[in-house]
């Protein structure tokens, strides 16, 4: 089941050049939608005191940032360079507004906003949109479920998150010192078939390799990736800053912006959890079996025909 939030409505429609409009009269901070003299969409934050520093070492792709002091107040401007990107820009602005609302104190708000903009900087360096397809959410859900329920309890948060490869197609999802693990997901309503997108996903010549497959169903009483991330953030909250930041970077690599409210978020239940050892004659296409003229491969494995390789998931990791 997918959860829909509010439809995107362009707040800059019907605004004239060189004009501003308050975002919400109920918000204690001075936050404004704006259009500059050249007709560019913008967002404007005004503080009650001057900034201690007007330096801002943040670069957002397609968005200009201006930080200045003016008439005993601090002003932060976000200006969109291309109007066609307004939906992405609007999502950034909504996210910043939610941060502002969470911090009544002006100085704390400014620090929180700049930290959030740094997250957006990392996200926009790797992503051009903020929506996640059903298949992308299923894939990330399965990996987060494995982290949360299996790998972290057995190996510890630091080792588990360090082993997480993220969305790299040419390597396994988890590479530990003694084993490698590839995570796949499929819809329970269909045959248990998983997609393999490279010759290296099921290849290793140095340590045992296992395939774990999650059968998922969309369900209103299930969990979303946002739910799992909240659980994982609690689970790793006592870890070092570097581990917490690494977890955040992996999510961003997947195209997920931590802490943001998404317009479409699917919820899933796990109906099936199966493990396989990938060895010898396990059905797969290996790098040395393909001609150098073949640049990429993509194939599907029917797990129903792989029962001879199946083993208890509890014996993995």
N, C-alpha and C positions, 0 to 999 in steps of 0.2 A: 504493500500500500504506500502511495506517495502522499506526503503532507505538503499542501500548498499554502504559501503565505501570501501577503498582499501583492496585488498586481502592480507592476512598475508603472508609476504615473510620472510623467516628466514635470518636475516642479518649475522648470524655467519657461514653460509655454506661457505665452501672453505677457511675458516680462519684456520691458523695453531696454535697449542698450543703456549702459551707465545707470543701472537701477539695482536696488537691493530689496529683499523681502524677508522678514523674520521667519525662521524655520517653524517655530512653535512658541506661542506666547506663554505656554505653561512651563517651558524650560527656563531655569534661572540664568543660564549663561546666554551671552549674546551671540547667537548663531544665525547666519543669514544665507539664503540663496542670493546669487548675484549674477548680473551680466555686465561685463566690462564695456568700455567705449567701443571696442572692436566687435562686440556681439558674441564674445566667448562666454560659455557657461562657467560659473564659478561657485565656490563655497567660501564663506568668510566667517572667521572666528575672532571675536574681540574680547580681550581680557580687561579686568578692572584696574590692573597695574601694568606698568611697562615690563617687557621681558628683561631678564637679567642679561641675556645675550640674544642678539638677532641672527646669530649664525645658525644655519640649519644644513647639516651635511646629509641630506636625503634627496635622492633622485627617483622620481616616479615616472615611468615611461608614459609619455603622452600627456603628462600633467605638470604644469609649472607651479612651483612653491615660492611664495614670498612671505618673509617674516620681518616685521619692522615695528618700531615704536612710533606712535603718532598721538599727539595731544594727551600725554600722560597715560596712554593705554597701549597695550600690545595688540598687534593685528597679524593674523595668519591667513593667507589667501591660498586657495587651491584653484588653479585656472586650467580648464580643459583645452587642449590645443586643437583637437578635432571634434567637431560637434557630433559626428557619426558615432563616436564612442561614448555617448552620454549615458547609456545604460550601465556600462562598467563604472564610469565615473560616479554615477548616482549610488551604486553599491558601495563604493569607497566612502562617499559622503555619509550615507546612512550608518555605516559602520563607525565612522568617526563621531557622529552624533550620539550613538549609543555609548561610546566611551565617555563623552562629555557629560552625559546624564548620570553616569555612575560615579562621577567625582564632583561633589558640590564645591570643594575648595579649588580656587582658580589655579594656584601654582601646581597642585597635584594633577589637575586636569591637563595642563599644558605638558607636563612630563609624560602622562599616560598617552596623550594624543601623539606626541613625537615618537614614543616607543611603538605605538600602533602603526604609524606611517613607515617606520623601519620594517615592520613585518610586511606591509604592502609593497615596499621596495623589493624585498626578496621574492614575494609572490609574483609581481608583475614582470620581473626579470625572466621568469620561466613560463608564465601563463598569459594568454591573451583574452581569456574569458573566465568567468567564475562559476559557470554551470557544470554540473557533473552528471553524465548520462547514467542510465540505469545500470549498464554493464560496468562502468567505472566505479559506481557505488558498491556494486556486488563484489568486485574484486578487492576494493579497499576494506569493505566490511569483513570479508573472510580473513584477510591478513591481520586486521585489528582483533578479531575474535581469537585467532591463534595466539597472538601476543598476550592478550588479556587472560585467556583461560588455560593456556598450556605452557607457552615458553617462559613468560615472566615468573609464574609460580615455581617452575622447575629450575630455571637457570639464573633467575634474578633479573631485575629491570635493566641494569647497566649492560650486562652481557647480551640480553635479548634485543635491546634497541640498537646496540652497536652492530649486531649481526643482521639487522633488518636492512635489506638492500634497497627497499623502495621500489619504484616502478621501472627499474632497469630491465628491459626485455631480454637482454643478452646474458643474464645470469640468474641464479636462483634467488628466490625472495629472501631466504635466510641462509647465511653462511656462517656456521659456528666452527670452532677449531676442529671438531671431530666429525661433524656431519653437515650436509646441506639439505635444505628443505624447500620444495616448490609448493606454493599454495594456489589452489584453483577453486573456482566456484561455478555452480550451474543451477539452473532453475529445476526444482524438484518436479514440477509439472511436466518436464520433458525427460528424455533419456539422460542417464548420467554420462554426459559427454563433456570433455574439457578441451579448450583450444590451446594449442602450443604455437607460439609465435616466433620461435627461433630455434636453430639447431643446438644452441648452448643451454637452453632452459632445462633440458633433461640429460645434460652431459656433465660428467665429472670424472677425472682420472686419478684423484688423490684421496677421496674420502667417500663414504656411503652417501647415497642420495635417496631421499624419500619424497613422495608426492602425497600431499594431503588435500582432499577434495571436500568442500562444503556444499551440501544440497540446501538451497535457500528457497523460501516462499515469501512473497510480499504479504505482509499482514499488519493490520492496525494495532495489534497487541504485541508487535515485535519491537526490535530495537533499530535505531538508525546509526549511521557512522558517527553522528554527533553524540549520541548516547554513549557509544563505546569510547569515544575520545574523552568524554567527561570522566568516565570510570578510570581510564588509563592515566589521565592527568592526576587524579587523586592517588592512584597506585604509585606513581613515580614522583610525587610531590616532595619526598624526602631525599631524592637523588641529587647529585651535583647539578649545578646550572648547565654544565656542558652536555649532560645527558638529556636534560629537559629541552634544551635548545636543539639538540640533534633530533629528538622526536618531532619537534615542531618543523624542522627543515624537511624531514621525510614526508610529512603531511603536505607541505607546500610543493614538494616535487610531484606528489600525486595530483596536484591541482586543487587541494583543499586548503582554504584559508582558515586557520584556527580562530575560533571565537566569533566567526561571522554567521549571521542568520541567512540560510539559503532559501531561495524561493521554492525549490522542489527538493524534498528530502524523503527518500524511500525508507520504509521499515521492513525488517526481515525477521523471520524465525528460522532457526537451523533445524532441518528435518533429518539430515543425514551427515555423518562425519566419517570419512573413510580414509585409510592410510595404505600406501603401497610402497614397496621397496623397488627402486628403479635399478635393475641389474641385468646383466647378460642379455637375455632375449626379450626384455621388456620392449613393447612396440614403440619405436621412436626413430627419428631421423637425426643422425649424428653428424658433426662437422666434417669428419673425414670420409663420410659416405656421399657427400654432395660434390658436384663438379664446381670448380672455381668460377665458372660462368654464372652459377646460381647465386644471386645476391641475397635473397631472403626466402624464407619458407613460412608457411602457415598451415597447420593441419589439426585435425580433431581426433582425439582418442576416445573410444567407447570403453568406459571403465567397467561396464557389465561383462566385457570379454577379458578382463584383466584380473579376475578373482584369484588366479594362481599366484599373483604377486601381492595379494592383500594381506595385511597384518594389523594387529591391534594398535590403534593410534597411541595408546598409553605406553607402548614400547618404543615410541619415537621421541626424540629430544630428551 
